[in-house]
């Protein structure tokens, strides 16, 4: 079987872009310009809007007086059990030049070997031709959306940036919402996906999921991959939280990736997107990758020629150090241990506050419902403003209602909030203490 490349457009085709509106009042921040302008009003993405509002009240990154329980990055400093942070790289003369669109052969091979070591023992290995490199995960997703076409399935809640990307591709993309339910922890069972995939050209999902902390793994994930092979529906698996996996109240033994269930890396219509941003705690490096059939990797590279021109050689040379097997193993193992502790603390204390936490076993988020809190605190946006008064940042749940074109008017996640335990333990502890005091006084 050959990959479903026909479902990706030729990147030279022209496309249009549609306006996008978020449902939360105040999210649209208009630029103060003349009445007539060549620019549309562009909304802030959820987390950026949260930061923007906090900045108006004195927040700045690293401000010890603030607790950012809305942040989308993990703690970036030295961490118990982790190797020393990488701080330097030796530049070579070639580093001053443009690099290959899809990344250097050296880093592409290193990424392939990283996945072969973790997921492909005894199976056909990934090679450099199966890997593309971009300057960050959102940029890699932008390449995907510049090439994809047809009917794209998606679920809600999910990663906020997907909405604008779908709107940008609106001239050739038909987003198809697959409803979820709290009973299924806002995830799509593999049997349901199998029944729908025949009518889809592609399916996009963050797995592990931001914001719900649900992860499709084991037999369920294997079934997803089997369905993709059978139907030709291209799976676009956004796996940026792949190493944040927990087993109950303990760290899991290892990461999760659909790469484990790929039969043939050269033909299976499965794209795996990840990078150094979350699991290696280097968000500022802006280093992301994609694995998939060489034909699709080449297509994404052609799309990149008009979008970004390829990743920095310097960042790629740094990434080689992070992907050294001993370094990568120590870093990601320490990460699971530390973040498992923070996860347990957050769930326990939010629950005692009367906040209903969805069971989750991944990421560094807790997806929680505030419907049982007093009036004035029992919607995501109300809770956000009240917590902001205490210099604590959270993210209202409606931001994760991916709604291309703004066609739906309901607010299914109006009483949900995403809490992040990305900051260091002492800062998460302080934030929870302030929320406890806030609700006691309420």
N, C-alpha and C positions, 0 to 999 in steps of 0.2 A: 504493500500500500504506500502511496506517496502522500506527503502532507497536503493539507487542504489549502494550498497556496492561492487558489483561485479566489478564496474568500478575503484575500488581502489585495487592495487596489494597487495599481501602478502608481508610485509616488509622484509621477510627473502629471497626473490628472489634477485638475483644479478642484478646489473644494470651497464651501461657504462656511460661515460661522453665524450662530444664532445667539441672541442675548440670553442670559441666564439670571434668574432671580432666586435668592434664598428666601425661605419662608419666615425666618426670624426677623421681626421688626428691628430696624436699626442696623442690619447687616450691610445694607447698601450704603457705601460711603462715597458720595458723589464728589468729583473733582470740581473745585471752585473755578470755573472757566466761563468764558463768554457763552451767551445763550445758544449761539450756533457753534458747533464744534465738530471736528472730524473724528472725535473719539467717543466711544460709548462709555457709560458708567459701568465700572467693573467692580463687582462685590469682592470683599475680602473672603477668603476661604475661612472655615470655621475657627481653627486655632489662631489664625492670624488676626481675625476680628477680636478674639478674646484678648490677645496681646495688645492690640491697638487700644482697646478700651482701658486696659490696665495701665498702659503708658500714660494715658491722660490723667491718671491718678498717682503717678510717680514711679511706676515700675520700670526697671531696666534689668537686662539679663545679668544675673549674679547679685542682684540686690538682696541682701540677707534679711530684709524686713518683709519680703514677699515669699509666698509659697505657691509655686506654679503646679497645681494639681491638674492642669489642663495640658501640660507640655507634651509634645509629640516626639521628643528625643529622650534617650536614656541618659543617665548620669555619665559624664565624660571623663571624670578624673580618675586618680588611682583608686583601686577597689580591692577589697580583701580577697586574696587568692588569685587575683589576675596578674598577668605579667606587667612590667612597666609599660607605660604609655609610649608609643612611638613618637619621637620628637624631631627626627632629622633624616635627611636623605642626601646622598651625594649626587649632584647634578653632573650629567655628561653632556658633551657638546650637542648631541642629537636632541637633547631635551628642549632645546630652544626652538625646535622646528615643529610644524604641524605634525601630528601623528596620524596613523591610519584611522579611517572613519569608524571602524568597528573595534578599535583598540589594538594594542601591540600584540603580536603573536605570543610573546613571553607571558603576558598577563592572561590572555585568553586560555593558554595551556594550563596556567596555574589554577585558574578557576575550574577548568575541566577536571584537573587532578583532585581538587578539593572535593568536588561532587563524587568522583569515582571512589575516593577513600571513604566517604561517609555513606554512600547509598548504592554503589554499583559493584560491590564485591561479587565476582562470579558472573557478572552480566556484561553485555557489550558496553564499553566505556564511551564517555563523552570525549571529544577531541577539541582542539582549538577551533575547528570549523563549526562546532556547535555552540560557540560562545560569541556574544557581542558585548562590548563595554560602552557605557555612557557616563556622562558627568552627573550622576545621580539617578535615583529611582524615578522621580517624576519626569525627568527628561527621557528615560527609557520608555516610560508609559506614553509620553508624547510621540515618540517614534512609532509605537504600536498604533496609536490612534491616527497617525498620519497615513497608515497603510491599511488598516482594517476597513471592511465594508460589509454590508448586509445586515442580518439580524443578530444583534448582540444581546445575549441574556445577562441579567445582573440581578442582584438581590439588594434589599434594604433591611437594616441599616448597613452601610459600608463606607469606605474611605471617601471623604468629602471631595477630593480633587477629581474624582471620576465624573462628576456632573458637568463641569465646564469642558472637560475633554470630550465628553459625548456631544455637547452642544457645538463645539468647534468642528466636529466631524459630522454634523447633522445632515449635510447635503447627501451623504452616501451611507450613513449609518442609521439603522432603526433600532433604538434601544427597546428591549423587551423585559419588563419588570416581572420577576418571578416572586410572588408574595411569600413572606415568611410569617411565622407565628412564634409567640413566646413559648408555646408548648414544645416547639422544636428548637428552643434557644436561638431563634432567629437565624436558623441555618436550613439549607435545603437538603433533605435526605437524598442519598444517592439513587434510590429507586425513583423518586420524583424527578430528579435530574435526567435519569435514563429515559423517562417517558416524554420529556420535553425536548431533548437534545436534537432529535430528528428535524425539528422545525427551527433550529438555531444554526447560524454560521459560526458563532463564537460564543464563549461564556467567560465573563470576567468576574473574579472574586478575590478578595484579600484572604489569604489562608496561611497562618492564623489571621483571624478577622479583627480589623480595627473598625468599629469600637467594641464589639461584643465579647472578645477574648475566646471565641469558639474556634476550634481547630478541627478540620476534616483530616482524619488520619486512619491508619490501619486498613481494614477491609473496606471502609467507606471510601477512603481516598483511592484505593485500588480500583473500586467499582467506577469512580469518576473517570479514571484513566482508561479503563476498558470501554466505557461508553464513548469517549472521545475517539478511540481507535475505530470502533464499530460504526459510528455515525459520521465521522469526519468533522465534527464540531470542534473547532480549535479551542482548547482550554488555555486561558490566559491566567496563570496562577501568580498572584502578587504575594510573594512569600517573605517579605521583609522582616517578619517577626519569627522566622523559622526556628531560632534557637531559644526563644522564650517559651519553653514548654515545661509544664508542671504536672506532677502525678499526685493528685490530691493536695496535701499540705507539704509535699516534698518536691524537690527538683526532679524532673524526668531524667532518664539516663542519656538522652540525646535529642537531637533536633528532628523535625518533621519536614519532608519535602515530597512533592509528587515525582521528583526525579527517581525515587526508589521504585516506582511502579511503571516507569517508561520501559517498554519492551525494546524498541529500537530507537535510539536517539536521532537517527537520520531520517525517520519516517513518521514517528508518532506525532500527531498534531497537538503537541503540548509545549507551551512556553512557560519557563520558570524564570521569574524576575526576583532578584534579590540584590544584595550589595553590602557594603561595610557600614551603612548608616545606623542600623539598629543593633544587630547581633554582635558587631565588633566595636560599637560605641564610638564611631568616627563620623558623625553626621556632617561635620564641616568639610570633610574631604570630598563630598559629593561624588561618590564612586558607586555606580550600579552596574549590574550585568543582566543578561538574559541568556538562557540556554534553550535550544530547540533545534529543529532540523536545519541543516545548512542553507537550504533554499529560503526558509523564512528569515534566517539570520542575515542573509545577503539582502533580502528585501528591506529589512529594518535599517541596514546600513545605507541603502540607497535613499531611504526616507531621511536619514540623518544628514545627508549631504546638503539638504535644504533647510534643516532645522538648527543644527548645532555645529556641524563640521568636525565632530570627533572629540574625544576626551583628552584631557591634559596628560602629556607624557610624564610629567613630574608626579602627579597624583598616582598614576599607574605604577611608577617605580616604588612609591611608598606602599602601595597595596600588596606588592610582592612580599614585603616583610610581614604584613598582617596575615597573609595566607600560608606562611611557613607552617607545616603541620603541627609542630610542638607549640608554637605561639597560638595558633588558632584553637587548638584543643584546650589549652589552659585558660584562654580568655573566655570562651563560650561556656566551659564548665563552671568557672567562677561566676559568670553572669547568671546562670540558672540558680545557683545556690543563693546569691544575694537577692535576686528579684523574687524568688520564692518566699523568702522571709518578708519582704515588703508586701507582697501579695497577701500573705496570711494576715499581716497586721491590718492592712487597709480593709479587707473584707470583714474581719472581726469587728472593727471599730465602726465602720459604716452601718453594719447590721444593728449594733447596739444603739445607734442614733435613730433607728426606725427607718432606715433606707434599705430598700429591698434589692439585694445584689443578685444579678443573673449568675448562675454557676459558670465559671470560666476556668480554663486550664492553659492559658497562653497569653502572650503579649505582656505589656506592662500597664494594662487598663482594666478598670472595673466598670462594667455597664450596669447602671443601677437606676431603679425607679423611685421617685420621691413622692409618689401619690399618697402615701400614708402620713406625710408631714403636715404641719399646720398650714392653714390658709396663708398665702404670701410666700410660702417656701415650697409649695407642692407642684410647681412646674419647673422645667429645666431653666427657662429664662429668668423666672423669679428667683430661683435658687442661685443662679449665676450672679445676679445683682446683689443679693444679700451677702453672698460669700465674698464678693469683690470689696464690699465695705469692710471686710475683715482682712483684706489684702491676701485673699486666697482665690486662685483662678481655677475655674472648672469650664467644661464645654457643654452647652445645652444640646440635648439629644436631637433636636430638629435639624441640626447641621448635617447629620448623617443620613438624612432622608434624601437619597439621590433622586432628583426629580428633573430629568432633562426637559428643557423648554418651560419648566414651571407649570405643567399642565394639570397636575393634581393640586387640590386645595386643602385636603385633609392634613392633619398633623398627627400622625400615628405615634410619634416619639416625643410628644409635647411634655410628658412627665418623666422623661429619661435624661440622665446626665452621664457623661463619660468622665470618670476620675482617673488620673494618671499617677502611678507610683514610679514614674521615670526619674524624679529627682533623688538625691541621696537620702538615706534613711532618716537622718535627723530633720531634714526639711519636710519630708512626708509626714513625720511624726508631728511637727509643729503645725502643719496645715490641718491635720485631723483634729488636733487639740483645739484649734480656733473654731472649727466647724462644730465640735462638741459644745463649746461654750456658747456659740451662736444659737444652737438649737435648745440648749438648756434655758437660755434667756427667752426664747420664743414661747 
